[in-house]
Amino acid sequence: MATEKRLSARRKHTLKSCMLVVANNLLEAESQVKATEREKFLAEKCPPLDVPYSREELMELCKKLHQQINISEEERYCTEFKLNMVLDEVRDLNIKIVDLRGKFKRPRLKKVRMSADAMLKALLGSKHTVNMDLRANLKQVKKEVKEE
């Protein structure tokens, strides 16, 4: 690690500033592309309106606009319905995931002091009464008192 060359603070600063300039240019280009796409879409969907002067032509224009509004409302309703169906499905899948993981945390086990006899009695049942006196098998050490 000591043999690796480290960048100086000035070099880091120049690299960061260059990266920020490039990112800024990319963001500007992206925003211009989005603006042109938006204008293209609006020109396609909303052609310029020619307002006629006669009453019959105005009535016909109103009917035409009304039909277009109905079509767009139907599309909006269909997409909203599909969106709600997908959201319900996502909620159901999340509920299934929670159910599969398990709702409950395992409780922390408490330390229980149990003698060897009680443990064997619990494991083997009351039929087998094994009496293990572990202290009897231990070697006894006698302390010698130093005499002066």
Disulfide bonds with the S-S distance in Angstrom:
none
